Every structure is written in structure tokens, then in C-alpha cells.
Amino acid sequence: MNLKLYEYYDNFGSSTILIALAIIFLSGFILSRVTKLLKLPNVTAYIISGLLIGPYVLDLIPHNIIDNMSFLSDLALGFIAFGVGKFFKKEVLKGTGTKVIVITIFESLLAGILVTIVVGIFFPTMGWSFALLLGAIATATAPASTMMTINQYKAKGEFVNTLLQVVALDDVVCLLVFSIVTAIVEGTTSGNLQVINIILPIIYNIIFIIIGFVVGLVLPKVIKGRSANSKLIVTVGLICIISGICSLLEISPLLSCMVFGASYINVSKDERTFKYIEEFDPPIMLLFFVMSGMNMDLSAFGTIGIIGAVYFVIRIIGKYFGSFIGAKVVRSSKVTTNYLGFALIPQAGVAIGLAFLGQRMLSAEIGDTFLSVILCSSVLYEMTGPILAKFALVKSGSITMEMLKKYKDNESIEEDNIYINNKVAPKETVELKNIN
């Protein structure tokens, strides 16, 4: 179905862009009211609304606008990574650092190994290069939808801290694994395996990790004594600069922005800047997820067939049992062992970006199939992932029953209250507790 409804306003110049943005924002908001009745997270609504207003259903947004908004992926990832950085406090890392690393290695690598072996054995016509690239991308988990679900329900606690650290670190594993795999694939295809192809992306990421660390050290001095608006403007500007240069070098801004946030929180001890960013980025997150839905080719569901279904299921199995085994090895709490894997299902930003790189390394037909598998599964993961993440957060006690009731009854969540150990405490009490 291709209604081309965008043609009714496509020739209005700059007004066309504003109308398109209005449609995107309002469609995401309206559908989120519907999914709220079904007790589904907002991110699910945003992706579905993108599918509905996108080229394959109502076709409400001009295609050139969709194509020219690809920068949103890097920008959104930059904001997400900066926010995740605040969970890497020194005192928290001392207690969970080793455990998080072990769990991350198990859950990411088991998913990648299982996908590679199963796809390679059962679909030999696709080739091992196809299976290796698919397995490398299977290691990644998208922090965006998980972060949105956590923020939406104000989830807190040890489980949330562990979850966000694992989600952040497994993208580190993904980037390293993908760099090695692409070098192997290129080498076997051309017959000339060059070490530089492995080392160069790693060098770029190390450089930007250092840059992110330094920027995090300098920012507290730059914004000291500044107003809230000034702090927000400077921080947003720095995130944009880092994300832009990373995009230019074709590397993900995740690592650099995450280290930026981590070094800032450890030096400044100031969580208010993160609060300003959280209040600033909902429209950006909405745009990002709606755009992800619009970029989904519905016709691709018919072409990936059994390969896509196998990838979808095997990756979930790998993620769950990998985190289960890893948590058992480090003797994590029962709730972490049993439920962490359910919150590691989403896959989008990094996976989609790497999929376009992987497509170019394969033959035309196999490359198209490869991209379709990642795109289709990413949408399915982003639709089912937040639901499973919410399930895990509720079962772990990170989302309280009182919070669910407040959300269900449409009561506003008071900014002057914060949840500590599943109880409401005045904000002033929290600040005194933090000081002590």
C-alpha cells in the first residue's frame, strides 16, 4: 500500500518540514496514549506510529525528509550514552565492576556464538561470512528503549544499575567483535587479511574514549556557577560535537559519550546536569524511534523468512542464558540471575548502523538479505523488548506497585519525591542522604 499522502503538502517549502515534524510528534504522542491503556512502554508506540505514517502504510512523510534525518541515530545514541555514564560511579563500580564485566562477556558472546553456529550450519548457502557478521551484530543490545522504559517508570535500584552497565558494556564488546569479524570477512573475500583493518577502528574508539574522558573532566570547570540553561546548552553542544566527529569517522559515539558522562559524574558528583538532559531529550527520543519505524521496509518481512525467525529466537536464547550463566558464575542476586536476560532483548541503533557496513561486504543478494534480517528483527526486538524489560523491572522490584498504580491512574509523578528502596522520600531527604 502506497497512498503518498505526503503529496498534499510536499510543495510548501520550509512549511513542509514543520508539518512533517508536527505529524511525527503528534502521531507518536497519540499512539502512546493507546499503548498506555495496554500497559505498554512509550517506545513501542513510537515505533508502531513510525510504521503507520511511514512509506509502507499511510506514507504521510516526504521521503527526502526521512532520508535527511539519519543524523538522529547518532545524536540519540550520544544522549543515551551520556545518560548511561552516570551509572558508572566509582563507588558503584567497586561493588559491581568485575561482576558486570563477567556477565557482559557471557551474555554478549554466547548470543553471538550461537547465532553464528546455527545460521552457519543450517543455512550453508548464505556462507560463513554472512553467519559471522550476523553473530557479531547479535552481541549488541540497544540501550535506548531500555533507558526509556526505566525513565518512564522511574525504576531504581541495584538491578537497574547492573542492567545499564551491562547494556553499555556489551556495545563495547560488539564493536570490538565486529571490527575483528569484518577484517576477517574482508580478508577472506579479497585473499588479503590486513591487520590495519582490525586495528584502525579500535584506535579511533580508544582516541575518542580519551577525548570523552577529558571533556568530562573539563566540563565541571566550564559550567561551574552557571545557570541551569547554560549547563544544558554547553552539555548538549559537547554531545553534538562528539557525536558528529564520530559519525564522520564512521564509529559509534556510544563509547566516547558514555565515558564523557562517567568522568563528569565522578568529578562533579552533580546529577542535576543529567536531569536537565533527561528533561531535554524526550522529543529527540520520540523522533529517533518514530524514524526507526518509518525506515522499516514491511515487504522485507516476506523475504527474510526462516533465517530472520531463527536469528530472532536464537539471539534471545543466547542473551537470556548468557546472562543467567554469567550471573551464576559471579554469584549475583537471585533477581539479577533470573530476570536480567529479559531486559537485554532490544536491538536497534548500533546494530542497524553496523548492518549497513556489513551489507557492503557481502554480495548484492546476500547483502540485502543480511540488512533485511537486522532491520526486521530490530523492529520486532524494539516492540517486544520494552515489554520484557518492564516485566524484568517489575519482577526485580525496580518498579514498585505504587508507581505502576500512579502511572495507570494518570497521576503526575511529583518531581519533589524520589523512590528509595521502594519507598517515597522527600527530595530534601535524598539530598541529605547523598551528602552523608
C-alpha positions as CSV (number, residue, x, y, z in Angstrom):
1,M,0.0,0.0,0.0
2,N,1.4,3.4,-1.0
3,L,-1.0,6.2,-0.6
4,K,1.5,9.0,-0.9
5,L,-0.5,11.3,1.4
6,Y,2.6,13.5,1.8
7,E,2.0,14.9,-1.7
8,Y,-0.8,17.1,-0.3
9,Y,1.7,19.3,1.5
10,D,5.0,18.4,-0.2
11,N,5.5,21.7,-2.1
12,F,5.2,24.2,0.7
13,G,8.9,24.8,1.2
14,S,10.1,25.0,4.8
15,S,6.5,24.7,5.9
16,T,6.6,21.1,4.6
17,I,9.3,20.3,7.2
18,L,7.3,21.8,10.0
19,I,4.2,20.0,9.1
20,A,6.1,16.7,8.8
21,L,7.6,17.2,12.3
22,A,4.1,18.0,13.7
23,I,2.8,14.7,12.2
24,I,5.7,12.8,13.7
25,F,5.4,14.3,17.2
26,L,1.6,14.1,17.3
27,S,1.3,10.6,15.9
28,G,3.9,9.3,18.5
29,F,2.0,11.1,21.3
30,I,-1.4,9.9,20.3
31,L,-0.4,6.3,19.9
32,S,1.4,6.4,23.2
33,R,-2.0,7.1,24.8
34,V,-3.3,3.9,23.2
35,T,-0.4,1.8,24.3
36,K,-0.6,3.2,27.8
37,L,-4.1,1.7,28.1
38,L,-2.5,-1.7,27.1
39,K,0.3,-1.1,29.7
40,L,3.0,-1.0,27.0
41,P,6.0,1.4,27.2
42,N,6.0,4.5,25.1
43,V,8.9,3.3,22.9
44,T,6.6,0.6,21.5
45,A,4.1,3.3,20.5
46,Y,6.7,5.4,18.8
47,I,7.9,2.5,16.6
48,I,4.4,1.5,15.6
49,S,3.5,5.1,14.8
50,G,6.5,5.3,12.6
51,L,5.4,2.2,10.7
52,L,1.9,3.6,10.3
53,I,2.9,7.0,9.0
54,G,5.9,5.6,7.0
55,P,6.2,4.8,3.3
56,Y,4.6,1.3,3.5
57,V,1.3,2.3,5.1
58,L,-0.1,5.9,5.1
59,D,3.0,7.4,3.6
60,L,2.5,10.7,5.4
61,I,6.1,11.9,5.5
62,P,8.0,13.0,2.4
63,H,10.8,10.6,1.6
64,N,13.5,13.2,1.3
65,I,12.8,14.3,4.9
66,I,13.1,10.7,6.1
67,D,16.4,10.3,4.3
68,N,17.8,13.6,5.6
69,M,17.1,12.8,9.3
70,S,19.5,9.9,9.5
71,F,21.7,12.0,11.8
72,L,19.1,11.4,14.6
73,S,20.6,8.0,15.2
74,D,24.0,9.3,16.2
75,L,22.5,12.2,18.1
76,A,20.1,10.0,20.1
77,L,22.9,7.5,20.8
78,G,25.1,10.3,22.1
79,F,22.4,11.5,24.6
80,I,21.6,7.9,25.6
81,A,25.3,7.0,26.2
82,F,25.9,10.2,28.2
83,G,22.9,9.3,30.5
84,V,24.1,5.8,30.9
85,G,27.5,7.2,32.0
86,K,26.1,8.4,35.4
87,F,25.7,4.8,36.5
88,F,29.5,4.3,36.3
89,K,30.2,5.9,39.7
90,K,33.4,4.8,41.3
91,E,31.7,3.6,44.4
92,V,29.2,1.5,42.3
93,L,31.9,0.1,40.1
94,K,33.9,-1.0,43.2
95,G,31.0,-3.2,44.2
96,T,29.8,-4.4,40.8
97,G,32.6,-3.8,38.3
98,T,34.0,-7.3,38.0
99,K,30.6,-8.9,38.1
100,V,29.3,-6.6,35.3
101,I,32.2,-7.4,33.1
102,V,31.8,-11.2,33.5
103,I,28.0,-11.1,32.9
104,T,28.5,-8.9,29.9
105,I,31.1,-11.2,28.3
106,F,28.8,-14.2,28.8
107,E,25.6,-12.7,27.6
108,S,27.1,-11.0,24.5
109,L,29.5,-13.7,23.3
110,L,27.0,-16.6,23.9
111,A,24.4,-14.8,21.8
112,G,27.0,-14.1,19.0
113,I,28.4,-17.7,19.1
114,L,25.0,-19.4,19.0
115,V,23.8,-17.2,16.1
116,T,27.0,-17.8,14.1
117,I,26.9,-21.6,14.6
118,V,23.2,-22.1,14.0
119,V,23.0,-19.9,10.9
120,G,26.3,-21.2,9.5
121,I,25.2,-24.9,9.8
122,F,21.5,-24.6,8.9
123,F,21.9,-22.1,6.1
124,P,25.1,-23.1,4.3
125,T,24.1,-21.4,1.0
126,M,24.4,-18.0,2.8
127,G,28.1,-18.6,3.6
128,W,30.1,-18.3,6.8
129,S,30.8,-14.6,6.2
130,F,27.1,-14.0,6.5
131,A,26.9,-16.1,9.7
132,L,29.9,-14.4,11.2
133,L,28.6,-10.8,10.6
134,L,25.2,-11.8,11.9
135,G,26.7,-13.3,15.0
136,A,28.9,-10.2,15.6
137,I,25.8,-7.9,15.5
138,A,23.8,-10.3,17.7
139,T,26.1,-9.3,20.6
140,A,24.8,-5.8,20.7
141,T,21.9,-4.5,22.9
142,A,20.2,-1.2,22.4
143,P,20.2,1.0,25.5
144,A,17.6,3.4,24.1
145,S,14.4,1.6,24.7
146,T,15.6,0.1,28.0
147,M,16.6,3.5,29.2
148,M,13.2,5.0,28.1
149,T,11.3,2.3,30.0
150,I,13.4,2.9,33.1
151,N,12.9,6.6,32.9
152,Q,9.2,6.3,32.2
153,Y,8.5,4.2,35.3
154,K,11.3,5.9,37.4
155,A,12.8,2.5,38.1
156,K,15.8,2.4,40.5
157,G,17.9,0.1,42.5
158,E,20.8,-2.4,42.2
159,F,19.2,-4.3,39.4
160,V,18.8,-1.1,37.3
161,N,22.5,-0.2,37.9
162,T,23.7,-3.6,36.8
163,L,21.4,-3.7,33.8
164,L,22.5,-0.3,32.5
165,Q,26.2,-1.1,33.0
166,V,25.8,-4.4,31.1
167,V,23.9,-2.8,28.3
168,A,26.6,-0.1,27.9
169,L,29.5,-2.5,28.1
170,D,28.1,-5.1,25.6
171,D,28.2,-2.5,22.9
172,V,31.9,-2.2,23.7
173,V,32.1,-6.0,23.1
174,C,30.0,-5.7,19.9
175,L,32.2,-3.0,18.4
176,L,35.4,-5.0,19.1
177,V,34.0,-8.2,17.8
178,F,32.5,-6.6,14.7
179,S,35.9,-4.9,13.9
180,I,37.6,-8.3,14.1
181,V,34.9,-10.1,12.1
182,T,34.8,-7.5,9.3
183,A,38.6,-7.7,9.0
184,I,38.3,-11.5,8.7
185,V,35.5,-11.3,6.2
186,E,37.3,-8.7,4.0
187,G,40.5,-10.7,4.2
188,T,38.9,-14.0,3.2
189,T,37.0,-12.3,0.4
190,S,40.0,-10.4,-1.1
191,G,42.5,-13.0,0.0
192,N,44.5,-10.4,1.8
193,L,43.8,-10.1,5.5
194,Q,45.2,-6.8,6.7
195,V,45.8,-6.1,10.3
196,I,45.2,-2.4,9.8
197,N,41.5,-3.1,9.1
198,I,41.2,-4.6,12.5
199,I,43.4,-2.0,14.4
200,L,42.2,1.3,12.9
201,P,38.5,1.2,14.2
202,I,39.9,0.2,17.6
203,I,42.4,3.1,17.6
204,Y,39.6,5.6,16.7
205,N,37.5,4.3,19.5
206,I,40.4,4.5,22.0
207,I,41.1,8.1,20.9
208,F,37.5,9.1,21.4
209,I,37.3,7.3,24.8
210,I,40.2,9.5,25.9
211,I,38.5,12.6,24.4
212,G,35.3,11.8,26.2
213,F,37.2,11.3,29.5
214,V,39.0,14.6,29.1
215,V,35.8,16.5,28.2
216,G,34.1,15.1,31.3
217,L,36.9,16.4,33.4
218,V,36.8,19.8,31.9
219,L,33.0,20.4,31.8
220,P,32.6,20.9,35.6
221,K,35.0,23.8,35.5
222,V,33.4,25.3,32.4
223,I,29.8,25.3,33.8
224,K,30.7,26.0,37.5
225,G,28.4,28.7,38.8
226,R,26.4,28.8,35.5
227,S,22.6,28.7,35.3
228,A,20.7,25.5,34.5
229,N,20.1,26.7,31.0
230,S,23.8,27.4,30.4
231,K,24.7,24.0,31.8
232,L,22.2,22.3,29.4
233,I,23.4,24.3,26.4
234,V,27.1,23.6,26.9
235,T,26.5,19.9,27.6
236,V,24.2,19.4,24.6
237,G,26.8,21.2,22.4
238,L,29.6,18.9,23.6
239,I,27.5,15.8,23.0
240,C,26.7,17.0,19.5
241,I,30.4,17.7,18.7
242,I,31.5,14.3,19.8
243,S,28.6,12.5,18.0
244,G,29.3,14.5,14.8
245,I,33.0,13.7,14.6
246,C,32.4,10.1,15.5
247,S,29.9,9.9,12.7
248,L,32.4,11.5,10.3
249,L,34.9,8.7,11.2
250,E,32.2,6.0,10.9
251,I,32.4,4.9,14.5
252,S,29.7,4.9,17.1
253,P,29.5,7.8,19.6
254,L,28.4,5.4,22.4
255,L,31.8,4.7,24.0
256,S,33.0,8.3,23.9
257,C,29.8,9.9,25.2
258,M,29.4,7.1,27.9
259,V,32.9,7.9,29.2
260,F,32.1,11.6,29.0
261,G,29.1,11.1,31.3
262,A,31.0,8.7,33.6
263,S,34.0,11.0,34.1
264,Y,31.7,14.0,34.6
265,I,29.7,12.4,37.4
266,N,32.8,11.1,39.2
267,V,34.5,14.5,39.1
268,S,31.5,16.8,39.8
269,K,29.2,14.5,41.8
270,D,26.4,16.6,40.2
271,E,23.4,14.6,38.9
272,R,21.4,17.8,38.1
273,T,23.0,18.1,34.7
274,F,21.8,14.6,33.8
275,K,18.4,15.6,35.0
276,Y,18.4,18.6,32.6
277,I,19.4,16.2,29.7
278,E,16.6,13.8,30.7
279,E,14.1,16.6,30.5
280,F,15.5,17.9,27.2
281,D,15.8,14.6,25.2
282,P,12.2,13.1,25.1
283,P,11.4,14.8,21.8
284,I,14.7,13.6,20.3
285,M,13.9,10.0,21.5
286,L,10.5,10.2,20.0
287,L,11.9,11.4,16.7
288,F,14.6,8.6,16.8
289,F,12.1,5.8,17.4
290,V,9.4,7.1,15.0
291,M,12.1,7.5,12.3
292,S,13.3,3.9,13.0
293,G,9.7,2.7,12.4
294,M,9.4,4.7,9.2
295,N,12.7,3.3,7.9
296,M,11.3,-0.2,8.3
297,D,10.6,-2.0,5.0
298,L,7.5,-4.1,5.6
299,S,8.0,-6.0,2.4
300,A,11.2,-7.3,3.9
301,F,9.3,-9.5,6.3
302,G,8.4,-11.7,3.4
303,T,11.9,-12.1,2.1
304,I,13.9,-13.0,5.3
305,G,11.6,-16.0,6.1
306,I,13.1,-18.7,8.3
307,I,16.5,-17.0,8.5
308,G,15.1,-14.0,10.3
309,A,13.0,-16.2,12.6
310,V,16.0,-18.2,13.6
311,Y,18.1,-15.1,14.2
312,F,15.3,-13.6,16.3
313,V,14.8,-16.6,18.5
314,I,18.5,-17.8,18.9
315,R,19.7,-14.3,19.9
316,I,17.1,-14.2,22.6
317,I,18.1,-17.6,23.9
318,G,21.8,-16.6,23.9
319,K,21.1,-13.3,25.7
320,Y,19.0,-14.9,28.4
321,F,21.1,-18.0,29.2
322,G,24.4,-16.0,28.7
323,S,23.3,-13.5,31.4
324,F,21.9,-16.4,33.6
325,I,25.2,-18.3,33.4
326,G,27.3,-15.1,33.9
327,A,25.3,-14.1,36.9
328,K,25.6,-17.6,38.4
329,V,29.3,-17.5,38.0
330,V,29.7,-14.3,39.9
331,R,27.0,-15.2,42.4
332,S,24.7,-12.3,41.7
333,S,21.4,-11.9,43.4
334,K,18.5,-14.2,42.5
335,V,16.5,-11.5,40.8
336,T,19.5,-10.5,38.7
337,T,20.2,-14.1,37.7
338,N,16.6,-14.9,36.8
339,Y,15.4,-11.6,35.2
340,L,18.4,-9.7,33.7
341,G,18.2,-11.6,30.4
342,F,14.7,-10.4,29.8
343,A,15.9,-6.8,29.8
344,L,18.6,-7.4,27.2
345,I,16.4,-8.1,24.2
346,P,16.2,-4.7,22.5
347,Q,18.4,-4.1,19.5
348,A,18.5,-1.0,17.2
349,G,20.9,1.9,16.9
350,V,24.3,0.3,16.9
351,A,23.0,-2.9,15.2
352,I,21.4,-1.0,12.4
353,G,24.4,1.1,11.8
354,L,26.7,-1.9,11.7
355,A,24.3,-3.7,9.4
356,F,24.7,-1.1,6.7
357,L,28.5,-1.6,7.0
358,G,28.1,-5.4,6.8
359,Q,25.8,-5.3,3.8
360,R,28.6,-3.8,1.7
361,M,30.9,-6.7,2.5
362,L,28.6,-9.3,1.0
363,S,27.3,-10.0,-2.5
364,A,24.3,-7.9,-3.6
365,E,21.6,-10.5,-2.9
366,I,23.1,-11.9,0.3
367,G,23.8,-8.4,1.5
368,D,20.2,-7.3,1.0
369,T,19.0,-10.3,2.9
370,F,21.5,-9.6,5.7
371,L,20.3,-6.0,6.0
372,S,16.6,-7.1,6.0
373,V,17.2,-9.6,8.7
374,I,18.7,-6.9,11.0
375,L,16.1,-4.3,10.2
376,C,13.1,-6.5,10.6
377,S,14.4,-8.2,13.7
378,S,15.4,-4.8,15.2
379,V,11.8,-3.6,14.9
380,L,10.5,-6.8,16.4
381,Y,13.1,-6.6,19.2
382,E,12.2,-2.9,19.9
383,M,8.5,-3.8,20.1
384,T,8.9,-6.8,22.3
385,G,12.0,-5.7,24.2
386,P,10.4,-2.9,26.2
387,I,7.6,-5.2,27.3
388,L,10.1,-7.8,28.5
389,A,12.2,-5.1,30.1
390,K,9.2,-3.8,32.0
391,F,8.4,-7.4,33.1
392,A,12.0,-7.8,34.4
393,L,12.0,-4.4,36.2
394,V,8.7,-5.2,37.9
395,K,9.8,-8.7,38.9
396,S,13.1,-7.4,40.3
397,G,11.3,-4.8,42.4
398,S,12.9,-1.9,40.5
399,I,9.4,-0.7,39.5
400,T,7.1,-0.5,42.5
401,M,3.5,-1.4,42.5
402,E,2.7,2.1,43.7
403,M,4.5,3.6,40.7
404,L,2.5,1.3,38.4
405,K,-0.7,2.5,40.1
406,K,0.3,6.1,39.7
407,Y,1.0,5.6,36.0
408,K,-2.2,3.7,35.5
409,D,-4.3,6.3,37.2
410,N,-2.6,9.1,35.1
411,E,-1.4,10.8,38.3
412,S,1.6,13.1,37.8
413,I,4.8,11.9,39.3
414,E,5.9,14.6,41.8
415,E,9.4,15.9,41.0
416,D,9.8,16.6,44.7
417,N,9.7,12.9,45.5
418,I,12.2,10.2,44.8
419,Y,12.0,6.5,45.2
420,I,14.4,4.9,47.6
421,N,14.3,1.2,48.4
422,N,10.7,1.1,47.1
423,K,9.6,3.9,49.4
424,V,8.8,7.6,48.7
425,A,11.1,10.1,50.4
426,P,11.1,13.8,50.1
427,K,13.7,15.2,47.8
428,E,15.4,17.1,50.6
429,T,15.9,13.8,52.5
430,V,17.6,12.3,49.5
431,E,20.0,15.2,49.1
432,L,20.9,14.9,52.8
433,K,21.5,11.2,52.4
434,N,23.7,11.8,49.4
435,I,25.7,14.4,51.4
436,N,26.2,11.9,54.2
